[in-house]
Every structure is written in C-alpha cells, then in structure tokens.
C-alpha cells in the first residue's frame, strides 16, 4: 500500500508579466489623456492619420473606461470641466473639432473620424451619445464659432446614422431655450442634416423618437407659434423645415378636431353647437372645408357599430346618415368639398365590404338631402373617381347619372323658355314613373331614382 500522498495536478503554461508602465497607461486617466493628445499632435491635421492612430490605440488604451475623456479631447482639445470650459491643468491639442476650420466640408471629415472609430469599437456608441448630450447642455460655455462647428458636426452625424435624434432632447434645456441658444444651434444643425439627406429623411428620424411635434419647444413659451417658427427658420434659409412644422401642426389640429368631434357626437350635442365648434377650429387652424368634410364623414361613420349582414347594413347606414345629413351639409358649401365627400364614401364602401352595395343609396340620400349636388356627382362619375371598386360603383351609379344628365338637359331647355316651373320623369324600373314639380331654383331634378 502506497502511503505517499498523491500530488494534485497543476496547470502549466507561460506566465506573462505586466509592466507597471503599461498598467499605468491603461488605467490612469492622466496617462490616457497624455497618450491621446501626444498621438493626435504627432498626426497633425491629417484626419486620415488621426483615424488610423485612434484605431490602433484602441488595442492598448482603455477606450471603454475613458470614453468621455477620449471624446472631450476629440471635440474640444482637452478635458472639459462642468459648464464647458477646458480644464487648466491638463494638456491640450489643436487637433480637434473646436480648433478646426468652420465649414461644412471640414466637419464632414471629422464626422468620418468619429464614424470609423465607433464602427471599429462598437461599445463606444453609447458613450458617444452621452457625450453629445453633455456637449449640448454645455453650449453656453462655448464660443459662437465652437457652437456652429458642433452643430454642423452633429447634423452630419445624425444624417449618417452615427447619432440618434433623441440626443436633441438636450436642446430643450430651459436656460438654452430662454437665451435663444437652442434655436440658433438648431439652424446650423438642420442645415447640415438636410444638406446630407433631405427633409423627408429628417422627418422620419424625428418621428422615430416622437420629436416631430416638439420642434416649436426650441423657443420660449410666449414664442411657440407656427407663425414665429416659420418666420425664424424661413429667414434662416430653412423654408422646408418651416413648411414641415406647419404641416405637422395642421395634422395635429386635425386629429384633435376629429377626437373632439367624436366625443361631441357620442354625447349627443346639438348639431348647431357642433357646427359652430368645427367652424371656429377651421378658422383658428386654417383648415380648408374639403379637409373638414373628410373628418366629419369619418367621425359620423365611427359613432355606430355596423351590422355584419350585407342585407341589413344598407338600411342601417341610410337611417344613420339621414340623421347626420344636416351636419354634413354644413360643410359641403364648395364643389371640391362635395367631390371629397364622394371619394370618402367610395373608399369607405370599398374598404368595408358589407357596404359595397350601399354606395348608390348613400349618394342618392345625400343628393335628396342637399348634401351633394349634380355637378360634383357627374364629375366624379366622369373622371374624378378613384380605382377602388371603380367598376362596381360606376355600374351602380349608371342609371342615376343618366337621369341627372337628362334632367339637366330638360332644365336647360325649360330655362330657355323662361318657364317658372319644371318637371322630370324617370322610369327607374321600366314600370315605375316618378314626377315632381317645383319652383325653378336650380337645374336639378327634385326626385332622383331610388
């Protein structure tokens, strides 16, 4: 029996000794800053050489730990103290954004440096975003030229996707807004952003972070109006941004109008009160009547739960729409409004399959209720309809349109004879004849085919 104690296995391998100099370089912030500044100074203003130096240095310097220091140096030339001033006791370099030429081409070149660095070291993405947010809060501590360079750089980085538009939240800082710094900065930023892309791309980026409706907050509360925003940015050469904000405000006003309209209808408010409210909103927000009739139609159709049976939904629709005809008639005082309503009816009947056979009945109802008149109906039938359900709806309207044309011809004939009255006969089913006599006020038959 072997009484000797078995030795435990040991791991063998080469042990590397870390030099204290390397440890200091890697973990000491002062040493980190000195290395970066020395390397940038050696590269000079050659930004290609700067990008290569930063790429190589990431292998031995702790970019992850000292991301803020790294980006402070690349933007301002040294470490930034709170408020945006450079720390006095630290080394500085002129190879940075703030010391560069104040032009878009130079800022585009610097943007490439940041872009390459972040693509190479993906973990720097979050640190760079935090850095830019901080820099925006420090704007008052920078000179006008430095702010302009930072604005152009930020615009380019937003355009190429290096930065997310959410960083713009920092511009809504109360002090920056109050002193006009935010608005002035935004002018330079949006100019470079739109120069790289276009207003549609800018709008899409803003929508993604729910900032498309917040741009007026760049101004103090007493100046947050479409008129002020439009004047300020148009004079600064950003007419497309002004138009975008105006459109956004109009869209917002329309959504709010529809929401309130539906609430008023659900409460059963009198039509006269609803009409008064809508007309006030039209005037206040400069919403044209053709747009309003579309909103009223959508609101009316959303206030009821429709029957799922095709044979019953038409009867339900006629009863419902007859009740709301006075409301709709109040906003079809223009031919274009009537045509818009016809298109809305067509699209609704096509999109809701149970209404496919109800189209003609709805149009006839609105004609009898003086919501629609013959000219827009004939225009719709001839060439103003849309493709949705075109063949079905044109076929439904064929006899009614023929009746309107015949009635119009007879009306014109009687007008030449200066007759005070007129009458029309239309045989809808070949065995039913309808006749109506009324005072001649319009060139329309009083009784359409059913």
SVG drawing of the C-alpha trace seen along z (x, -y; Angstrom):
<svg xmlns="http://www.w3.org/2000/svg" viewBox="-95 -86 102 88">
<polyline fill="none" stroke="black" stroke-width="0.4" points="0.0,0.0 1.4,-3.3 1.2,-5.7 2.6,-8.6 0.0,-11.4 -0.8,-11.9 0.1,-15.2 -2.7,-17.3 -2.4,-18.1 -1.2,-21.6 -1.9,-23.8 1.2,-24.6 1.7,-27.5 3.6,-30.6 3.1,-33.4 3.2,-36.9 4.5,-39.7 2.6,-43.0 4.8,-46.1 3.8,-48.7 4.3,-51.3 1.6,-49.5 -0.8,-49.2 -0.5,-53.0 -1.0,-53.8 -4.1,-51.6 -5.8,-52.6 -4.6,-56.1 -6.8,-58.9 -4.0,-61.4 -1.7,-59.0 -4.6,-58.1 -5.1,-61.7 -1.4,-62.4 -1.2,-59.4 -4.2,-60.5 -3.1,-64.2 0.5,-63.3 -0.7,-60.9 -3.0,-63.5 -0.3,-66.2 2.0,-63.9 -0.6,-63.2 -1.2,-66.9 -4.2,-67.9 -4.3,-64.9 -7.6,-63.4 -6.9,-60.1 -3.8,-59.7 -5.9,-60.7 -8.4,-57.9 -5.6,-55.3 -4.0,-56.4 -7.3,-56.1 -7.9,-52.7 -4.5,-51.4 -4.6,-53.0 -7.7,-51.1 -5.7,-47.9 -3.6,-49.3 -5.7,-52.1 -8.9,-51.6 -11.4,-53.3 -14.3,-51.7 -13.3,-53.2 -12.2,-56.6 -14.7,-57.2 -15.7,-60.6 -12.1,-61.7 -11.5,-60.5 -14.4,-62.4 -13.8,-65.5 -10.3,-65.7 -11.5,-65.0 -14.1,-67.7 -12.6,-70.4 -8.9,-69.5 -8.8,-68.6 -10.8,-67.6 -14.0,-69.7 -14.8,-71.0 -18.5,-71.3 -20.1,-74.1 -18.0,-73.5 -14.6,-75.2 -11.3,-73.4 -9.5,-72.2 -6.5,-74.5 -4.1,-71.8 -4.4,-69.4 -2.6,-69.0 -4.4,-70.3 -4.3,-69.7 -5.3,-71.7 -6.3,-68.6 -9.9,-68.7 -13.3,-70.0 -13.2,-73.3 -9.8,-74.2 -10.7,-73.2 -12.0,-75.4 -15.6,-76.5 -17.0,-74.9 -19.2,-72.0 -16.5,-70.1 -14.2,-70.1 -17.0,-68.9 -17.9,-66.1 -14.3,-65.0 -14.4,-65.0 -17.7,-63.1 -15.8,-60.3 -13.3,-60.1 -16.0,-59.5 -17.9,-57.2 -14.8,-55.0 -13.9,-54.9 -17.4,-53.9 -17.7,-51.3 -14.3,-49.8 -15.2,-49.9 -18.9,-49.4 -19.1,-49.7 -18.3,-53.4 -21.7,-54.1 -23.5,-54.7 -20.6,-56.7 -20.5,-59.0 -24.3,-59.6 -23.9,-60.6 -21.0,-62.8 -23.0,-64.7 -25.9,-65.1 -23.5,-66.6 -21.9,-68.9 -25.4,-70.2 -26.0,-71.1 -22.7,-72.9 -23.5,-75.1 -23.5,-78.4 -19.9,-77.7 -18.7,-77.5 -18.0,-80.4 -20.3,-81.0 -17.8,-79.5 -17.5,-76.4 -21.2,-76.0 -21.5,-76.4 -18.9,-73.7 -20.6,-71.3 -24.0,-72.0 -22.7,-71.2 -20.9,-68.1 -24.0,-66.9 -26.1,-67.4 -23.8,-65.2 -23.7,-62.5 -27.4,-62.5 -27.6,-62.1 -25.2,-59.2 -26.8,-57.4 -23.9,-57.6 -26.2,-59.5 -29.9,-59.1 -32.2,-62.1 -33.1,-61.5 -29.9,-63.5 -31.8,-66.6 -33.8,-66.5 -30.8,-68.3 -31.7,-71.4 -34.9,-71.7 -33.0,-72.8 -34.8,-75.8 -31.7,-78.1 -30.6,-77.3 -34.1,-77.9 -34.6,-81.1 -31.4,-82.7 -32.0,-81.7 -29.1,-79.3 -31.2,-76.3 -32.9,-77.9 -29.6,-79.3 -27.9,-75.9 -30.8,-74.2 -30.5,-76.3 -26.9,-75.2 -27.7,-71.6 -30.7,-71.2 -29.0,-72.9 -26.2,-70.4 -28.6,-67.5 -30.9,-68.4 -27.8,-69.1 -26.7,-65.4 -30.2,-64.0 -33.5,-65.8 -36.5,-67.0 -38.3,-63.7 -35.4,-61.7 -35.1,-64.2 -38.8,-64.0 -38.6,-60.2 -35.8,-60.3 -37.7,-62.8 -40.9,-60.6 -39.0,-57.6 -38.2,-59.3 -41.5,-61.2 -39.9,-64.6 -41.7,-65.6 -44.2,-67.6 -41.8,-69.2 -39.7,-71.5 -41.5,-74.6 -40.2,-74.0 -36.9,-75.3 -38.5,-78.7 -39.8,-80.2 -43.4,-79.5 -44.5,-83.0 -43.0,-82.4 -44.2,-78.9 -46.4,-79.6 -46.4,-78.4 -46.0,-81.9 -42.9,-82.7 -41.3,-79.3 -42.0,-79.8 -40.6,-83.3 -37.5,-82.5 -36.4,-79.4 -37.5,-80.7 -35.4,-83.8 -32.5,-81.5 -32.8,-79.6 -34.8,-76.6 -38.1,-77.1 -38.6,-73.3 -38.3,-72.9 -40.8,-75.7 -43.3,-74.1 -42.8,-70.7 -43.6,-72.2 -46.6,-74.0 -47.9,-70.7 -47.3,-68.9 -49.3,-71.4 -52.1,-71.2 -52.1,-67.4 -52.2,-67.7 -55.1,-70.1 -57.0,-67.8 -56.5,-64.9 -57.6,-66.9 -60.7,-68.1 -61.7,-64.6 -61.3,-63.4 -63.4,-66.2 -66.0,-65.8 -66.4,-62.1 -66.8,-63.0 -69.5,-65.6 -71.4,-63.2 -71.2,-60.4 -72.7,-62.9 -75.5,-63.8 -74.6,-67.5 -76.9,-69.6 -75.7,-70.0 -75.7,-73.8 -73.2,-73.6 -71.0,-71.0 -71.1,-73.1 -70.1,-76.3 -67.2,-74.4 -65.9,-73.0 -66.1,-76.3 -64.1,-78.0 -61.5,-75.3 -61.4,-75.7 -60.7,-79.4 -58.2,-79.1 -56.1,-76.4 -56.7,-77.4 -58.2,-74.0 -59.9,-74.1 -63.5,-72.8 -62.7,-69.8 -60.4,-68.5 -63.1,-69.2 -65.8,-67.2 -63.5,-64.2 -63.1,-64.5 -66.8,-64.9 -67.5,-61.9 -65.0,-59.7 -66.4,-60.8 -70.0,-60.1 -69.2,-56.6 -67.2,-55.8 -70.1,-56.6 -72.1,-53.4 -71.4,-49.6 -72.4,-48.4 -74.4,-45.2 -72.3,-42.4 -75.1,-41.3 -74.9,-43.0 -78.6,-42.9 -79.2,-44.9 -76.2,-47.3 -77.5,-49.4 -80.8,-50.1 -78.9,-50.8 -76.5,-53.2 -79.3,-55.1 -81.1,-55.6 -77.9,-56.8 -76.7,-59.1 -80.1,-60.6 -79.9,-61.7 -76.5,-63.3 -77.2,-64.9 -77.7,-68.4 -74.2,-68.2 -72.6,-67.0 -74.5,-69.6 -73.0,-72.4 -69.5,-71.5 -70.3,-70.9 -70.7,-74.5 -68.0,-74.1 -67.9,-71.8 -64.5,-70.5 -65.9,-69.6 -68.7,-67.6 -66.2,-65.8 -64.1,-65.0 -67.1,-63.5 -67.9,-61.4 -64.4,-60.0 -64.5,-59.3 -67.8,-57.4 -66.3,-55.4 -63.2,-54.5 -65.3,-53.6 -67.6,-51.4 -64.7,-49.6 -62.7,-49.1 -65.8,-47.8 -67.1,-45.0 -70.6,-45.0 -71.1,-48.5 -70.3,-47.6 -73.9,-47.6 -74.8,-50.6 -72.8,-53.2 -75.5,-54.4 -78.1,-54.5 -75.9,-56.7 -75.2,-59.1 -78.9,-59.4 -79.7,-60.0 -77.2,-62.9 -78.4,-64.3 -82.0,-64.3 -80.8,-65.9 -78.9,-68.6 -75.5,-67.4 -74.4,-66.7 -75.4,-68.3 -75.4,-67.1 -72.2,-68.7 -69.8,-67.0 -71.6,-63.7 -71.3,-63.9 -67.6,-65.0 -67.0,-62.0 -68.6,-59.7 -66.7,-61.0 -63.1,-61.2 -62.7,-62.1 -63.3,-58.7 -60.5,-56.5 -59.7,-53.0 -61.1,-51.3 -64.2,-49.4 -64.4,-51.6 -66.3,-49.1 -68.8,-48.2 -69.7,-51.7 -69.8,-53.1 -72.3,-50.4 -74.4,-51.2 -74.5,-54.9 -75.1,-54.5 -78.9,-54.9 -78.8,-57.7 -76.2,-59.6 -78.2,-59.2 -81.2,-60.6 -79.2,-63.6 -77.9,-64.3 -81.4,-64.1 -82.8,-66.2 -80.1,-68.8 -80.9,-68.9 -84.6,-69.3 -83.9,-72.0 -81.7,-74.0 -84.5,-73.6 -87.1,-75.0 -84.8,-77.7 -84.7,-78.9 -88.5,-79.0 -88.3,-81.0 -90.8,-78.7 -91.2,-79.2 -91.6,-75.5 -90.1,-72.3 -90.9,-68.6 -88.9,-65.4 -89.9,-61.8 -87.6,-59.0 -88.5,-55.4 -86.2,-53.6 -87.5,-50.1 -89.4,-50.4 -92.7,-50.2 -92.4,-52.9 -92.7,-56.6 -91.9,-59.4 -92.9,-63.0 -92.3,-66.1 -93.0,-69.8 -91.3,-72.6 -90.2,-76.2 -87.2,-76.5 -84.3,-77.5 -81.7,-75.1 -81.0,-72.9 -81.7,-69.7 -84.5,-67.2 -86.4,-67.1 -86.8,-63.4 -83.9,-61.1 -84.2,-57.4 -84.1,-55.1"/>
</svg>
